[in-house]
């Protein structure tokens, strides 16, 4: 008997655009030096799960390179993180049609045995979880399917699949993203004003998953899970820790801001299970006469006489004199760029005298001198030259150059 983890990483990630302009959702950087996919992989490894599969499709080069360069095990270890990309075969010429279809297409590659248990995990969530506790619950209840749940307020029910559970955890009802009071009727949990939302962490007995995938459902949340609840003994496992679905620009920004401050709700420094990522041989951060408060600063960065607060500074970031960064995410760079330039060139990093507030600056961005990025017009949505505004947050896409004295 063993456990298998299948991580879904192939969606287009339209709601995270433009962070998904050149990468898939699970490859989006988080916390200065990590990728979102590092979260479920690390949780799996800490939980003793050694057979891990990552399914990819859209913009897969970035995530493929990251996993290939990060998760290398010695010849004598049974652990493996296996990439499975969408493929056309003699039996099917279609790409993945949805999450359930993606798992179905690669079913022969998992080599599942009757006694196995299979975790289906999302590649774009931020949380720390011991899957062995969920597995213990699954076995004690003799469940066919177990769905991890978390309490959410009524205002958020339209964003999640909502379950109704009996006292012992047996799921009696499930509705995907109920929007109206009528759709929410009868789903309220024992905690007044709270509902139990599916976290997108599913656990199946292997034969049950195989039988379910013999159907035509293409999506787990909308189609396959409701059928599983109707046909099999399904239980809800209550999770009480920190969890965030990084599905939109706003949720990514909010989760990033929650990482800053003296008491962050999710701690990468926690001894309860460190998050693995690509090991790098970078120099320590160089900080010259700067003021930094409630922020995360990643290795290889150079900060010269700048002020940074409630922000995340990514790998190899170069921040020049008199720069102010407030409540922003600066993702840093993939390479150093210190060579001499002509006066007309804009070097990688943030130029002298610039101000960045309530913004997300993607990787390898060149911001000139005396640039202001703070959503001056206070608009909610806008597509501009070299920038996008989503839900009031300014995003500078990967590789963009912002000339001197630009105001956004």
Residue, then its C-alpha position, 0 to 999 in steps of 0.5 A: x500500500x502506498x500513496x501517490x500525489x498528482x498535482x494539476x499544473x496545466x491551466x491557462x491561468x487567465x485570471x492571473x494574467x499577465x503573470x501567466x503571460x509566459x508561464x503557467x500558474x504553478x510556475x508563478x514566483x511566490x515569497x521572493x524565491x519560490x514557485x507556487x508548485x513548490x508548495x504541494x510538492x514540499x507538502x507531499x515530500x514531508x508527508x512521505x509521499x514519494x510518487x509525485x506527478x505534475x501534469x502540465x500543458x499551457x506555457x509549460x517550459x518554465x515549470x518544466x525547467x524548474x522541476x527538472x532543476x530542483x527535484x533531483x533524487x539519488x539513484x537509491x531513493x524511491x522518491x520521484x517528481x515526474x512531469x507529464x505533459x499533454x500529449x497527442x496519441x493514436x487514441x486521442x488527438x486532443x489536449x487536456x479538456x479539464x482537470x479530470x480529463x488531464x488525470x484521465x489522459x495519463x492514467x496508464x503512467x501512474x501504475x496504480x495498484x488496488x491498495x493505493x490511495x491517490x491525492x489530487x492536488x492543485x498547483x496554485x495554492x499556498x498552505x502547509x499540510x500534513x497529508x498523512x493526517x488526512x490519510x489517517x482520517x480517510x482510513x478510519x472512516x473507510x472512505x472511498x473519497x475524502x475532500x479537504x475542507x475549510x470554513x469560509x464566510x457567506x460572501x465567498x461561497x460563490x468562489x468555491x465548491x461548498x459541501x454539507x457534512x453530517x456530524x461524523x464528516x459524511x458529505x451529504x450535499x455539494x454545490x459548485x460555487x453557489x451564488x444566490x441564497x436559494x443555491x446556498x440553502x441548507x449548506x450552512x455549517x454548524x458555525x453560524x454564517x460559515x460554510x465548508x468549502x472544498x480546498x481542491x485537495x482530494x483523496x481517492x482509493x485508487x480503484x474508485x478514482x479509476x472507475x470515476x475516470x471511466x466516465x466523460x467528466x472533464x472537470x473535478x470540481x464541477x462534474x466528477x466530485x459531485x458524481x463521486x459524492x452521489x455514488x461513493x462514501x465521501x467524507x470531508x476532512x476539516x483543515x484548520x490551518x492557513x490556506x489561500x487559493x492563488x487564482x487571481x491577481x488580487x488573491x496573489x497580491x493579498x497572499x503576498x502581503x500576508x507574508x510580510x510583517x512581524x507575524x505573517x499568517x504563513x511562514x516560510x521560516x516555520x520549522x513545521x516543514x520547510x518549503x523546497x525550491x531550486x537551490x542557488x549559489x547566490x551571494x548574500x544580500x548587499x544593503x547600503x544605508x537603506x531602511x527596510x521594514x516588514x519585508x522579505x528580501x531574497x539572496x543576490x539582491x543589491x539595495x542602495x540607500x532605498x526605503x522598503x516596507x511591507x514588500x517582497x524583494x525577489x532574487x537578484x533585485x537591484x534597487x538604486x538610491x532614493x527608491x521607495x517601495x511600499x506594499x509591492x512585490x518585486x520579483x527580481x531577475x533571472x541573471x545579473x546585469x552589472x556591465x557598463x551601459x550607454x546613458x540611453x540604456x535602462x539597466x535591470x532593476x529599479x532606477x534612482x528616485x523611483x516610487x513603487x506602491x501597491x504594484x507587482x513588478x515581474x521578473x527581468x523588468x527595467x525601470x528607469x530613473x524617477x519613475x512613479x508606479x502607484x496607480x495615479x488615476x486610481x482606476x480598477x482595470x486598464x491595459x497600458x503601454x508596458x503595464x496592466x491594472x487589475x483590481x487596482x493593482x499595477x502589474x509590470x509584465x516580465x521583461x518590460x522596460x519603463x523609461x525614465x520619468x514615466x508616471x503610471 
